[in-house]
Amino acid sequence: MATDQQVTHGVDLETFEEFAEFAAESPDEVQLGLGARSTYEGTCAHSLAKVDSYELGGETIARETREYTIPYGAWKEVLDAGGWVGGTDRLEPIEAALSALASCINVGITINAVATGVDIEYLQTRVRTEFDPRVLFSLKDLDEADAVFENLTAEVEIESPDLDKDQIDEWARRAPVYTLVSLAQDVQLTVTTSAEVAADD
């Protein structure tokens, strides 16, 4: 006997609940390994970033449709003022990070809305910050990096018949990119020179 598929916000609820139960019982099987690489293109501040394979539960998953390519650069007016020749507009990495934060806040809210049966009719998150580029240009010391960004704000506009602002706030803070940018992270930076690469051959 066929059963009716219950779908909300594009998610099959039965499968969603089964996955959540599996994740609770087998946390090691749902751990994700994520990464990206970016190659300098020969023009200052221009790089070509690529995102492709990832790891799920220790298994590497790679397919051509995940080979996302993003040309990064900066703002034409800033490049012109700084002396770039033939400066063109490109997505700036900070803007990509801000758009990722806004989108991930939407992820945190909608996933938890599905999990708790809350309907969302409209959702938009706007993120803004003020950026001081002087540390980037070595005009201020690196120990002043904490002051590079000020007034980072996230404004969530939402329409829901079951609206609970405290609940929405909590769901937004569960977003992974929110965690990445708001909590102290220990980035283990390793620098490899061409001489070291040659020595390994």
C-alpha positions in Angstrom: 0.0 0.0 0.0 1.4 3.3 -1.1 1.9 6.0 1.6 1.6 9.7 1.0 4.9 11.5 0.9 4.9 14.4 3.3 7.1 17.2 1.9 7.7 20.6 3.5 10.1 23.3 2.3 11.3 20.8 -0.3 12.2 18.1 2.3 10.7 14.6 2.7 9.9 14.6 6.4 10.2 10.9 6.8 13.6 10.7 5.3 14.7 13.8 7.2 13.6 12.3 10.5 15.4 9.0 9.7 18.6 10.9 8.9 18.4 12.9 12.1 17.9 9.7 14.1 20.9 8.1 12.3 23.1 11.1 13.0 22.2 11.0 16.7 23.0 7.3 16.9 26.1 7.3 14.6 27.8 10.7 14.9 31.0 9.5 13.3 29.2 8.5 10.1 27.9 12.1 9.4 31.2 14.0 10.0 32.1 16.2 7.0 35.6 17.0 5.7 35.4 20.2 3.7 38.0 22.2 1.8 38.8 24.6 -1.1 41.9 25.8 -3.0 42.7 29.1 -4.6 45.4 29.8 -7.2 47.0 33.2 -7.8 46.3 34.4 -11.4 49.3 36.8 -11.8 47.4 40.0 -11.1 47.6 41.3 -7.5 44.5 40.2 -5.5 43.2 38.0 -8.3 42.8 34.3 -7.6 40.8 31.4 -9.0 39.1 29.4 -6.3 37.9 25.8 -6.7 35.7 23.6 -4.6 35.1 20.0 -5.5 35.4 16.8 -3.4 34.4 16.5 0.2 34.4 13.7 2.8 31.3 12.2 4.5 31.9 9.7 7.2 35.4 9.1 6.0 34.5 8.5 2.4 35.6 11.0 -0.3 32.8 12.1 -2.6 33.9 13.7 -5.9 31.9 14.4 -9.1 32.3 16.9 -11.9 29.1 18.7 -11.0 30.7 19.8 -7.7 33.7 21.4 -9.4 32.6 25.0 -8.6 35.0 27.7 -9.8 34.9 31.2 -8.4 37.1 34.1 -9.8 38.0 36.4 -6.9 39.2 39.9 -7.0 38.1 43.3 -5.7 36.1 46.5 -6.4 36.9 48.3 -9.6 37.0 51.8 -8.0 39.3 50.6 -5.3 41.6 48.9 -7.8 41.7 52.0 -10.0 42.5 54.2 -7.0 45.3 51.8 -5.9 47.0 51.7 -9.3 45.7 48.5 -10.8 45.9 48.6 -14.6 42.6 47.8 -16.3 40.9 47.0 -13.0 37.6 45.1 -13.3 34.9 44.2 -10.8 35.1 40.8 -9.3 33.6 39.2 -6.2 35.8 40.1 -3.2 36.5 37.3 -0.7 35.1 39.3 2.2 31.8 39.7 0.3 31.8 36.0 -0.4 32.3 35.4 3.4 29.4 37.8 4.2 27.1 36.2 1.6 28.0 32.7 3.0 27.2 33.9 6.5 23.8 35.3 5.4 23.0 32.1 3.5 24.1 29.8 6.3 21.9 31.7 8.8 19.0 30.9 6.5 20.2 27.2 6.5 20.2 27.1 10.3 16.8 28.6 10.5 15.1 26.6 7.8 16.6 23.2 8.9 15.3 23.7 12.4 12.0 25.0 11.1 11.5 21.7 9.2 12.6 19.7 12.2 10.0 21.4 14.5 7.2 21.8 12.0 7.4 25.6 11.8 6.2 27.0 8.5 8.2 29.9 7.0 6.5 32.1 4.3 9.4 34.5 3.7 13.0 34.7 4.9 15.8 37.1 4.1 19.0 37.6 6.0 21.1 40.7 5.4 24.7 40.9 6.7 26.9 44.0 6.8 30.2 45.1 8.3 32.7 48.0 8.2 36.1 47.0 6.9 39.4 48.8 7.7 42.0 47.7 5.1 45.1 49.2 6.8 46.2 45.9 8.3 46.0 44.2 4.9 48.3 46.8 3.4 50.7 46.6 6.4 49.9 50.2 7.4 48.9 48.9 10.8 50.5 46.1 12.8 49.2 42.6 12.7 48.4 42.7 16.4 45.7 45.2 15.5 43.8 42.7 13.3 41.0 42.4 15.8 40.0 45.9 14.8 39.8 45.3 11.1 36.0 44.6 11.2 33.6 46.6 13.2 29.8 46.5 13.6 29.2 43.1 12.0 25.4 42.9 11.9 22.9 40.3 10.7 19.3 41.3 10.2 16.8 38.5 9.7 13.5 39.4 8.1 11.0 36.5 8.5 7.3 35.9 8.0 5.9 32.8 9.8 2.5 32.1 11.4 4.4 30.4 14.3 7.0 33.2 14.9 9.0 33.0 18.1 11.9 35.6 17.8 14.0 33.9 20.5 13.7 30.5 18.7 14.7 32.1 15.4 17.7 33.7 17.1 18.8 30.4 18.5 18.4 28.7 15.1 20.4 31.4 13.4 23.2 30.9 15.9 23.3 27.1 15.0 24.5 27.9 11.5 28.0 26.5 10.9 29.3 29.7 9.2 28.0 31.7 12.1 30.1 29.5 14.4 33.1 29.9 12.0 33.1 33.7 12.1 31.9 34.4 15.6 33.9 32.0 17.7 37.7 31.9 18.1 39.2 29.5 15.5 42.7 28.0 15.6 43.8 28.1 11.9 46.9 25.9 11.5 48.7 27.8 8.8 51.5 25.9 7.0 53.8 27.5 4.4 55.6 25.3 1.8 58.2 26.8 -0.5 59.1 25.6 -4.0 62.5 24.5 -2.7 60.8 22.2 -0.1 58.5 20.8 -2.8 61.6 20.1 -5.0 63.3 18.4 -2.1 60.4 16.0 -1.6 60.6 14.8 -5.3 
